[in-house]
Amino acid sequence: MVFACVGGRARASLAEIRPVRRPKKSPLAAGRASFAQGIRFNAMTSPRVSSLRLDALVANAREPALVIGPDRRIIGVNRALIELTGHSAEQLVGLPCHPHAPLRAGDIPGLGGSFCPPPEALDGQPSGAMTLVIQPDGGRIWRRVEFWPFHDIDGSLLGLLGLVRPIDEEHHAPDSEAHRLRTELLEVRARLQGRYGFDNLVGQGAAHRRLLDQIRTAATATVPLLIVGESGTGKRTVARTIHALGPNARSPFLPFDCAALPPEVLERNLFGIQEDEDPPGIDVGASNHEPAESQPLALPDGAFLVLGDILDLPRDLQAKLAAVDGRVRLVGLTAGEPEAALKSDRLRPDLYYALTAITLRLLPLRERVEELPLLAQHFLERANRRGGRPRYGFTPEALDALAAYDWPGNLRELNRVIEAAHLSGSQDRIAISDLPAGIRGHLGGAYLPPAPPTPGLARRDPDTRRAPADRAIPRPRP
């Protein structure tokens, strides 16, 4: 259904909706037909409404407007909405409106997310929320969308009328509480994009801003770089962001896992096959830390070489990497403490001083608890984009449980928990029952309750943050 106008006259009538022609009838067409019947019924039983020509009112409205079916797909748009989005009616009609934000210009699925109705509207209550529309030329427009539900005579939802208004105009529908985190995430990402030129590293607060400033500085340099952080804090994601922002963004991004690859395989990948070499594992200048003779890397010029964990790199390869020229940018990742590794002779001084020209330190998630709701919403919208039942946000109890856990696996663990919760529940919002038992603070009904505390043993303060599930299992005394 398209409310396109020619010469100021509406071409389609809400009382006589014509579905878009398709080879065979689909669930979308069935939804349009159902909505059409409901509007036709309302128009026939209310002469006053019929005489006002609802279709003409929508089509000629100054405000951009759209109609969303009960299956959360767009079934009608007016000319003002077409002009606002910069996309044709054919691109908009049929688009699912799932709860994930647009990422960039040309992101058609994300455009549908810009007009995602809040759960309150789907439950029959008018509600509104701020949204971001990214136009084909990259222009970013902030608007407020108010959703007004239509019901049939039995009270079943037929569809939603969405009116898109400037954010400074008077509100006619209450703000959606369920969309509060979505709106906050949109605003945070917009600020990051405007200030730093990227928005994939979601966060807020002074420490996070300082890290982003360091990332932007590191991207403009070409010297080696060291990124330090616990497992799962996003070291490789930070490295990819630096590469994407740098002058050699089109050059290869080459990550190697020093712990997973055998030394001879790693050396062959980095330096190629060389004759008359010392066997891998023989330290070059190990006793006096003399620099090794420079050997060129068998990698393309301008490549972005990422080695993690750098402390697992054999010392002979450490010596060779410390002596390479600047054709390739060397980036080391580690979950350990490089200063302690230097003192224990696990890390050669020449490589340590080469890498620490720029050092970035990533905070563990347990030190970012105030950012956790925003990060959880970020991962939830990523899961929504991949498919499955759309989930709009979290119940307060679920957010409390997430905040109470200490996240030894950091962002990687949070992402996996949100993905599992996204698939397990059946409601619009993730509830505490959708979270794994370890996150909820117990191990489920299959386990016996913990034994009563033994006199004389220290008891845990109940107000402290819970430990991971595997550390929370009560163990018998020897």
C-alpha positions as CSV (number, residue, x, y, z in Angstrom):
1,M,0.0,0.0,0.0
2,V,1.5,3.3,-1.1
3,F,-0.1,6.6,-0.4
4,A,1.7,8.2,-3.4
5,C,0.1,11.4,-4.7
6,V,0.0,12.8,-8.2
7,G,-1.2,16.4,-8.6
8,G,-2.2,16.5,-4.9
9,R,-4.7,13.6,-5.3
10,A,-4.4,10.3,-3.6
11,R,-4.1,7.3,-5.9
12,A,-5.1,4.7,-3.3
13,S,-7.9,4.6,-0.8
14,L,-7.5,3.1,2.7
15,A,-11.0,1.7,2.1
16,E,-9.9,0.0,-1.1
17,I,-6.3,-1.0,-0.5
18,R,-4.6,-2.8,-3.3
19,P,-1.8,-5.1,-2.3
20,V,1.5,-5.0,-4.2
21,R,1.4,-7.5,-7.0
22,R,3.3,-10.7,-6.2
23,P,3.5,-14.0,-8.1
24,K,1.7,-15.8,-5.2
25,K,0.0,-14.7,-2.1
26,S,2.4,-14.4,0.8
27,P,1.9,-13.8,4.6
28,L,2.7,-10.1,3.9
29,A,-0.1,-9.9,1.4
30,A,-2.4,-11.6,3.8
31,G,-1.5,-9.1,6.4
32,R,-2.2,-6.2,4.1
33,A,-5.6,-7.8,3.2
34,S,-6.5,-8.1,6.8
35,F,-5.6,-4.5,7.5
36,A,-7.6,-3.4,4.4
37,Q,-10.7,-5.2,5.7
38,G,-10.4,-3.6,9.0
39,I,-10.1,-0.1,7.6
40,R,-12.9,-0.8,5.1
41,F,-15.1,-1.9,8.0
42,N,-14.3,1.2,10.0
43,A,-14.9,3.5,7.0
44,M,-18.2,1.8,6.2
45,T,-19.5,2.0,9.8
46,S,-18.5,5.6,10.4
47,P,-19.8,7.9,7.6
48,R,-18.0,10.9,9.2
49,V,-14.7,9.2,9.0
50,S,-15.4,7.9,5.5
51,S,-16.2,11.4,4.3
52,L,-12.9,12.7,5.5
53,R,-11.0,10.3,3.2
54,L,-8.4,8.9,5.6
55,D,-6.2,7.9,2.7
56,A,-6.1,11.5,1.4
57,L,-5.4,12.9,4.9
58,V,-2.4,10.6,5.2
59,A,-1.2,11.1,1.6
60,N,-1.4,14.9,1.8
61,A,-0.1,15.2,5.4
62,R,2.8,17.5,5.9
63,E,4.3,15.0,8.3
64,P,5.9,11.9,6.9
65,A,3.6,9.0,7.7
66,L,3.6,5.2,7.3
67,V,1.4,2.2,8.1
68,I,2.9,-0.9,9.7
69,G,1.1,-4.2,9.7
70,P,0.7,-6.5,12.7
71,D,3.7,-8.5,11.4
72,R,5.8,-5.3,11.9
73,R,6.3,-4.7,8.2
74,I,5.7,-1.5,6.4
75,I,2.6,-1.7,4.3
76,G,2.1,2.0,3.4
77,V,4.1,5.2,3.1
78,N,3.3,8.7,1.9
79,R,5.3,11.0,-0.3
80,A,6.7,13.0,2.7
81,L,8.2,9.8,4.1
82,I,9.7,8.9,0.7
83,E,11.3,12.4,0.6
84,L,12.6,12.1,4.1
85,T,14.3,8.7,3.7
86,G,15.5,9.2,0.1
87,H,14.3,5.8,-0.8
88,S,11.5,4.8,-3.1
89,A,8.2,3.3,-2.1
90,E,9.2,0.0,-3.6
91,Q,12.2,-0.1,-1.3
92,L,10.1,0.8,1.8
93,V,6.9,-1.2,1.4
94,G,7.4,-4.7,2.8
95,L,10.4,-3.7,4.9
96,P,10.4,-5.4,8.3
97,C,10.8,-2.9,11.2
98,H,13.0,-4.9,13.6
99,P,14.7,-3.4,16.7
100,H,18.2,-2.6,15.3
101,A,19.6,0.7,14.3
102,P,20.9,1.8,10.9
103,L,24.6,1.5,10.6
104,R,25.5,3.5,7.5
105,A,24.1,5.0,4.3
106,G,22.4,2.4,2.1
107,D,21.6,0.1,5.1
108,I,18.1,-0.8,4.0
109,P,17.4,-3.3,6.9
110,G,18.6,-0.6,9.3
111,L,16.2,1.9,7.7
112,G,13.4,-0.5,8.7
113,G,14.8,-0.4,12.2
114,S,14.5,3.4,12.2
115,F,10.7,2.9,12.3
116,C,10.5,0.0,14.7
117,P,7.3,0.3,16.8
118,P,7.7,0.1,20.6
119,P,6.2,-2.9,22.5
120,E,3.7,-0.5,24.1
121,A,2.3,0.4,20.6
122,L,2.0,-3.3,19.7
123,D,0.1,-3.8,22.9
124,G,-2.4,-1.2,21.9
125,Q,-1.1,1.9,23.6
126,P,0.0,5.0,21.6
127,S,3.7,5.7,22.2
128,G,6.6,7.5,20.7
129,A,10.4,7.4,20.5
130,M,13.3,9.3,18.9
131,T,14.8,7.7,15.9
132,L,17.7,8.3,13.4
133,V,17.2,8.2,9.6
134,I,20.3,7.8,7.5
135,Q,19.8,9.0,4.0
136,P,21.5,7.6,0.9
137,D,24.0,10.5,0.8
138,G,25.0,9.8,4.4
139,G,22.9,12.6,5.9
140,R,21.7,11.9,9.4
141,I,18.2,13.2,10.5
142,W,16.8,12.9,14.0
143,R,13.1,12.6,14.3
144,R,10.4,11.4,16.7
145,V,8.0,8.8,15.6
146,E,4.6,8.4,17.2
147,F,2.7,5.2,16.7
148,W,-1.1,5.0,16.9
149,P,-2.6,1.5,16.8
150,F,-5.7,0.4,14.9
151,H,-7.9,-2.5,16.1
152,D,-10.7,-4.5,14.7
153,I,-14.1,-5.0,16.3
154,D,-12.7,-7.8,18.4
155,G,-9.8,-5.8,19.7
156,S,-7.1,-7.5,17.6
157,L,-4.3,-5.3,16.2
158,L,-4.7,-4.5,12.6
159,G,-1.8,-2.1,12.2
160,L,-0.1,1.0,13.4
161,L,-0.1,4.5,12.0
162,G,3.3,6.1,12.4
163,L,3.7,9.9,12.3
164,V,7.2,11.2,11.9
165,R,7.7,14.7,13.6
166,P,10.5,17.0,14.3
167,I,11.9,16.3,17.8
168,D,11.2,19.8,19.1
169,E,7.5,19.7,18.3
170,E,4.9,19.0,21.0
171,H,4.5,15.3,21.8
172,H,1.0,13.8,21.4
173,A,2.0,10.3,22.5
174,P,4.0,9.3,25.7
175,D,7.6,8.2,25.4
176,S,8.2,4.5,25.2
177,E,10.0,3.2,28.3
178,A,10.8,-0.1,26.5
179,H,12.7,2.0,23.8
180,R,14.7,4.0,26.4
181,L,17.9,2.0,26.0
182,R,17.5,1.9,22.2
183,T,17.3,5.7,22.1
184,E,20.3,6.1,24.4
185,L,22.3,3.7,22.2
186,L,21.4,5.7,19.1
187,E,22.5,8.9,20.8
188,V,25.8,7.5,22.0
189,R,26.6,6.0,18.6
190,A,25.8,9.3,16.9
191,R,28.1,11.2,19.3
192,L,30.9,8.7,18.6
193,Q,30.5,8.9,14.9
194,G,30.5,12.7,15.0
195,R,33.5,13.0,17.2
196,Y,35.7,10.1,16.2
197,G,34.5,8.9,12.8
198,F,33.5,5.5,14.0
199,D,30.7,4.1,16.3
200,N,31.5,0.4,16.7
201,L,33.3,0.8,20.1
202,V,30.3,1.5,22.2
203,G,30.8,3.0,25.7
204,Q,30.7,6.2,27.7
205,G,32.5,7.8,30.5
206,A,35.9,9.5,30.9
207,A,38.0,6.4,30.7
208,H,36.2,5.3,27.5
209,R,36.6,8.7,25.9
210,R,40.3,8.7,26.8
211,L,40.7,5.3,25.1
212,L,38.9,6.5,21.9
213,D,41.2,9.6,21.8
214,Q,44.2,7.2,22.0
215,I,42.8,5.0,19.2
216,R,42.4,8.0,17.0
217,T,46.0,9.1,17.7
218,A,47.3,5.6,17.1
219,A,45.4,5.4,13.8
220,T,47.4,8.4,12.4
221,A,50.8,6.9,13.4
222,T,52.8,4.1,11.7
223,V,54.9,3.0,14.6
224,P,54.4,-0.4,16.3
225,L,51.7,-0.6,18.9
226,L,50.9,-2.7,22.0
227,I,47.3,-3.4,23.1
228,V,46.9,-4.8,26.7
229,G,43.7,-6.2,28.2
230,E,42.2,-9.3,29.7
231,S,40.8,-12.0,27.5
232,G,37.6,-10.9,25.8
233,T,38.0,-7.1,26.3
234,G,38.1,-6.5,22.5
235,K,41.8,-6.1,21.7
236,R,41.4,-7.4,18.2
237,T,38.3,-5.2,17.6
238,V,40.4,-2.1,18.7
239,A,43.2,-3.2,16.3
240,R,40.7,-3.5,13.4
241,T,39.4,0.0,14.2
242,I,42.9,1.5,14.2
243,H,43.6,-0.2,10.9
244,A,40.3,1.0,9.3
245,L,41.0,4.6,10.4
246,G,44.7,4.6,9.3
247,P,46.3,5.7,6.1
248,N,46.7,2.1,4.9
249,A,43.1,1.0,5.5
250,R,43.1,-0.8,2.2
251,S,46.2,-2.9,3.1
252,P,45.8,-6.4,4.5
253,F,44.8,-6.9,8.1
254,L,46.8,-10.0,9.1
255,P,46.1,-11.5,12.6
256,F,48.1,-14.4,14.0
257,D,47.5,-16.4,17.2
258,C,51.0,-17.0,18.7
259,A,49.7,-19.5,21.2
260,A,47.7,-21.6,18.7
261,L,50.3,-21.8,15.9
262,P,53.5,-23.9,16.1
263,P,56.6,-21.8,16.0
264,E,57.8,-23.2,12.7
265,V,54.4,-22.4,11.1
266,L,54.3,-18.9,12.5
267,E,57.9,-18.3,11.2
268,R,57.1,-19.6,7.8
269,N,54.0,-17.4,7.5
270,L,55.9,-14.3,8.7
271,F,59.3,-14.7,7.0
272,G,58.8,-17.3,4.3
273,I,61.2,-20.2,3.8
274,Q,64.8,-19.3,4.4
275,E,67.9,-21.5,4.0
276,D,70.6,-21.9,6.6
277,E,68.4,-20.7,9.4
278,D,68.7,-21.6,13.0
279,P,66.0,-24.1,14.2
280,P,62.9,-22.5,15.7
281,G,63.3,-21.9,19.4
282,I,67.0,-21.1,19.3
283,D,67.3,-17.6,20.8
284,V,69.3,-15.1,18.7
285,G,71.5,-13.2,21.1
286,A,69.5,-14.5,24.1
287,S,72.1,-14.0,26.7
288,N,73.1,-10.4,26.1
289,H,70.0,-9.3,24.2
290,E,72.0,-8.3,21.2
291,P,69.8,-7.2,18.2
292,A,69.3,-9.8,15.5
293,E,70.2,-9.2,11.9
294,S,67.3,-7.7,10.1
295,Q,65.3,-10.2,8.0
296,P,62.5,-8.9,5.8
297,L,59.0,-10.1,6.4
298,A,57.3,-12.1,3.7
299,L,54.3,-9.8,3.8
300,P,52.9,-7.1,1.5
301,D,54.0,-3.5,2.0
302,G,51.7,-1.6,4.3
303,A,50.3,-4.8,5.9
304,F,48.8,-4.5,9.4
305,L,50.4,-7.4,11.3
306,V,48.6,-8.3,14.6
307,L,50.2,-10.9,16.9
308,G,48.4,-12.1,20.0
309,D,49.3,-13.1,22.6
310,I,52.7,-11.6,22.0
311,L,54.1,-13.1,25.2
312,D,53.7,-16.6,23.6
313,L,56.0,-15.7,20.8
314,P,59.3,-17.7,20.8
315,R,62.3,-15.5,21.7
316,D,64.0,-16.2,18.4
317,L,61.0,-14.8,16.5
318,Q,60.8,-11.9,19.0
319,A,64.4,-11.0,18.0
320,K,63.6,-11.1,14.3
321,L,60.4,-9.0,14.7
322,A,62.2,-6.4,16.8
323,A,64.7,-5.9,13.9
324,V,62.2,-5.6,11.0
325,D,61.9,-2.3,9.1
326,G,58.8,-0.2,8.9
327,R,57.3,-1.7,5.7
328,V,54.7,-3.5,7.9
329,R,53.0,-2.1,11.0
330,L,53.5,-4.4,13.9
331,V,50.7,-4.6,16.6
332,G,51.1,-6.8,19.6
333,L,48.2,-8.0,21.8
334,T,48.5,-9.4,25.2
335,A,46.4,-10.4,28.2
336,G,49.4,-10.4,30.4
337,E,51.6,-7.7,32.0
338,P,54.3,-6.7,29.6
339,E,56.4,-5.1,32.3
340,A,56.4,-8.3,34.4
341,A,57.2,-10.3,31.3
342,L,60.2,-8.1,30.6
343,K,61.5,-8.5,34.2
344,S,61.1,-12.3,34.0
345,D,62.9,-12.4,30.6
346,R,59.8,-13.7,28.9
347,L,59.7,-10.7,26.6
348,R,62.9,-9.4,25.0
349,P,63.8,-5.8,25.8
350,D,64.3,-4.9,22.1
351,L,60.7,-6.0,21.2
352,Y,59.3,-4.5,24.3
353,Y,60.7,-1.1,23.6
354,A,59.7,-1.4,19.9
355,L,56.1,-2.2,20.7
356,T,55.6,0.3,23.6
357,A,56.0,3.4,21.5
358,I,52.2,3.5,21.8
359,T,50.4,1.4,24.5
360,L,46.6,1.1,24.8
361,R,45.1,-0.5,27.9
362,L,41.5,-1.9,27.8
363,L,39.5,-2.0,31.0
364,P,37.8,-5.3,32.1
365,L,34.0,-5.3,32.0
366,R,33.8,-5.5,35.8
367,E,35.2,-2.0,35.9
368,R,32.6,-0.7,33.3
369,V,29.4,-1.8,35.2
370,E,27.8,1.6,34.6
371,E,28.1,1.0,30.9
372,L,26.8,-2.5,31.0
373,P,23.1,-1.8,30.1
374,L,24.2,0.1,27.0
375,L,26.6,-2.7,26.0
376,A,24.0,-5.3,26.5
377,Q,21.6,-3.4,24.2
378,H,24.3,-3.0,21.6
379,F,24.8,-6.8,21.5
380,L,21.1,-7.4,21.5
381,E,20.6,-5.3,18.4
382,R,23.4,-7.2,16.7
383,A,21.6,-10.4,17.5
384,N,18.3,-8.9,16.2
385,R,20.1,-8.0,12.9
386,R,21.1,-11.7,12.5
387,G,17.5,-12.8,12.7
388,G,15.2,-14.7,15.0
389,R,12.4,-13.3,17.1
390,P,13.0,-9.5,17.6
391,R,13.8,-8.6,21.2
392,Y,13.4,-5.0,22.2
393,G,15.4,-4.7,25.4
394,F,15.6,-6.0,29.0
395,T,13.4,-6.1,32.0
396,P,14.8,-4.3,35.1
397,E,15.3,-7.6,36.8
398,A,17.4,-8.9,33.9
399,L,19.6,-5.7,33.9
400,D,20.1,-6.1,37.7
401,A,21.3,-9.6,37.2
402,L,23.7,-8.7,34.4
403,A,25.1,-5.9,36.6
404,A,25.6,-8.2,39.6
405,Y,27.8,-10.7,37.7
406,D,31.5,-10.1,37.5
407,W,32.1,-11.1,33.9
408,P,35.5,-12.9,33.9
409,G,35.1,-13.4,30.1
410,N,34.4,-9.7,29.6
411,L,32.7,-8.4,26.4
412,R,33.1,-11.8,24.7
413,E,31.2,-13.5,27.5
414,L,28.5,-10.8,27.6
415,N,28.0,-11.1,23.8
416,R,27.5,-14.9,24.1
417,V,25.1,-14.5,27.0
418,I,23.0,-12.0,25.1
419,E,22.9,-14.2,22.0
420,A,21.7,-17.2,24.1
421,A,19.1,-15.1,25.8
422,H,17.9,-13.7,22.5
423,L,17.2,-17.2,21.3
424,S,15.7,-18.6,24.5
425,G,12.8,-16.3,25.3
426,S,9.4,-15.7,23.7
427,Q,8.6,-12.2,25.0
428,D,9.4,-8.8,23.5
429,R,12.0,-8.1,26.3
430,I,14.6,-10.4,27.8
431,A,13.6,-11.4,31.2
432,I,15.8,-12.8,34.0
433,S,14.5,-16.3,33.3
434,D,16.0,-16.0,29.8
435,L,19.5,-15.6,31.3
436,P,21.8,-18.6,32.0
437,A,21.6,-20.0,35.5
438,G,25.1,-18.8,36.3
439,I,24.2,-15.3,35.5
440,R,21.1,-15.5,37.6
441,G,23.2,-16.5,40.6
442,H,22.2,-20.1,40.9
443,L,22.8,-23.4,39.1
444,G,19.3,-24.5,38.4
445,G,17.0,-27.1,39.8
446,A,19.3,-30.0,38.9
447,Y,21.7,-29.1,41.6
448,L,21.3,-29.6,45.4
449,P,21.1,-26.4,47.5
450,P,24.4,-25.4,49.1
451,A,25.3,-26.8,52.5
452,P,24.8,-24.5,55.5
453,P,27.8,-22.5,56.5
454,T,30.3,-24.2,58.7
455,P,31.0,-22.4,62.0
456,G,34.4,-20.7,62.0
457,L,34.6,-20.2,58.2
458,A,34.4,-16.8,56.7
459,R,31.0,-15.9,55.2
460,R,30.7,-14.0,52.0
461,D,29.2,-10.5,52.1
462,P,25.8,-10.8,50.3
463,D,26.2,-7.3,48.9
464,T,29.3,-8.1,47.0
465,R,29.2,-8.9,43.3
466,R,28.6,-12.6,42.5
467,A,31.4,-14.8,41.3
468,P,31.0,-16.8,38.1
469,A,29.0,-20.0,38.4
470,D,32.0,-22.3,38.3
471,R,33.5,-20.5,41.3
472,A,30.2,-20.4,43.1
473,I,29.8,-24.2,43.4
474,P,30.2,-25.2,47.1
475,R,33.0,-27.6,47.6
476,P,33.3,-30.1,50.5
477,R,36.0,-29.6,53.0
478,P,38.9,-32.1,52.8
